C-alpha cells in the first residue's frame, strides 16, 4: 500500500515537473516570437490561424483575436484564392517542403514576402 502510494506520488511529482518545463519552454518561445522583428503567424492543418505575433497584427492592421480561428482566405478575401501565396501554401501542405513567395496585396497595400514551411503537427 505505502509503496504504491509513494510510487504514485513520485510519478505525480515528475509529471508536475515535466509540465512546468513545458510551460517555461512555451513562455520562452512566445517571448522569441513576440520579440523578433518579423511578422509571424502559424496555421493549423485546415489553414486557420492558431498563432499571430504583435508585428503581424500591426502589419495587417487587425487584432489577433479577430484572426485566430479564421483562414487566410477569410482574412484576405477573394484575392487570396489563386494568388502566389495560395499556391505556395498549398504546395507546402502537399509536399511538406519549404516555399518562399513575394506578392502585392491590395487589401493591405503592401508587398508581402513569406517563408512558409510545414508544421510537424500537420499545419
matplotlib code that plots the C-alpha trace (Angstrom):
import matplotlib.pyplot as plt

x = [0.0, 2.6, 4.9, 2.2, 1.3, 4.9, 5.3, 2.2, 3.5, 6.8, 5.1, 2.9, 5.9, 7.7, 4.6, 4.3, 8.0, 7.6, 4.5, 6.4, 9.3, 6.9, 5.2, 8.6, 9.6, 6.3, 6.9, 10.4, 9.1, 6.4, 8.9, 11.1, 8.2, 7.0, 10.5, 11.5, 11.3, 9.3, 5.6, 4.8, 1.7, 1.0, -1.8, -3.3, -3.8, -7.1, -5.3, -6.7, -4.7, -3.6, -0.9, 0.0, 2.6, 2.2, 4.2, 1.7, -1.2, 0.5, 1.4, -2.1, -3.9, -6.1, -6.2, -5.0, -8.4, -10.0, -7.7, -7.5, -9.7, -10.1, -8.4, -6.1, -8.9, -11.3, -8.7, -7.5, -10.8, -11.1, -7.6, -6.1, -7.6, -5.3, -2.7, 1.0, 0.6, -2.3, -0.3, 2.8, 0.8, -1.0, 2.4, 3.8, 0.9, 1.0, 4.8, 5.8, 8.5, 9.6, 8.4, 9.2, 6.8, 6.5, 3.3, 1.5, -1.8, -4.2, -6.2, -3.3, -1.4, 1.8, 4.2, 4.4, 7.2, 6.7, 8.8, 6.4, 7.3, 5.2, 4.5, 5.2, 1.5, 0.2, -0.3]
y = [0.0, 2.5, 1.6, 2.1, 5.5, 6.5, 5.4, 7.4, 10.4, 10.3, 9.9, 12.9, 15.0, 14.0, 14.9, 18.3, 19.0, 18.0, 20.3, 23.2, 22.6, 22.6, 25.8, 27.5, 26.5, 27.7, 31.1, 31.3, 30.5, 33.1, 35.7, 35.0, 35.2, 38.4, 39.9, 39.2, 41.9, 39.8, 39.3, 35.7, 33.6, 29.9, 27.9, 24.6, 21.7, 23.3, 26.6, 28.5, 31.0, 29.5, 31.9, 35.5, 37.8, 41.6, 42.5, 40.6, 42.5, 45.8, 44.9, 43.7, 46.3, 43.7, 42.3, 38.8, 37.9, 38.8, 36.5, 33.4, 30.6, 32.3, 31.1, 33.1, 33.2, 34.7, 37.3, 38.3, 37.7, 36.7, 37.9, 35.1, 32.3, 31.7, 34.0, 33.1, 32.9, 30.5, 28.3, 28.4, 27.4, 24.6, 23.4, 23.4, 21.4, 18.9, 18.3, 19.2, 21.4, 25.0, 27.7, 31.4, 33.8, 37.6, 39.2, 42.6, 42.6, 45.5, 44.7, 45.9, 48.0, 46.1, 43.8, 40.7, 38.2, 34.9, 31.9, 29.1, 25.7, 22.8, 22.3, 18.8, 18.6, 18.8, 22.6]
z = [0.0, 1.0, -1.8, -4.3, -2.8, -2.8, -6.4, -7.4, -5.6, -7.3, -10.7, -10.0, -8.9, -12.2, -14.2, -12.4, -13.1, -16.8, -17.1, -15.6, -18.0, -20.9, -19.7, -19.3, -22.9, -24.2, -22.5, -23.9, -27.4, -27.1, -26.0, -29.0, -31.4, -29.9, -29.8, -33.3, -36.0, -38.5, -38.6, -37.7, -38.0, -37.7, -39.3, -38.4, -40.8, -42.0, -42.8, -39.9, -37.8, -34.5, -33.6, -34.5, -33.1, -32.5, -35.6, -37.7, -36.0, -36.7, -40.3, -41.1, -39.1, -37.4, -33.8, -33.0, -31.6, -34.9, -36.8, -34.6, -36.0, -39.4, -42.6, -44.9, -47.5, -44.9, -43.9, -47.4, -49.3, -52.9, -53.8, -51.9, -54.0, -56.9, -55.6, -55.4, -51.6, -52.0, -54.4, -52.2, -49.1, -50.9, -52.1, -48.6, -47.3, -50.2, -50.3, -46.7, -48.2, -47.7, -50.1, -50.4, -52.1, -52.8, -53.8, -53.6, -51.7, -52.4, -49.2, -47.1, -49.7, -49.2, -50.9, -48.6, -48.6, -46.8, -46.0, -45.4, -44.0, -42.7, -39.0, -37.6, -36.4, -40.0, -40.3]

ax = plt.figure().add_subplot(projection="3d")
ax.plot(x, y, z, "-o")
ax.set_aspect("equal")
plt.show()
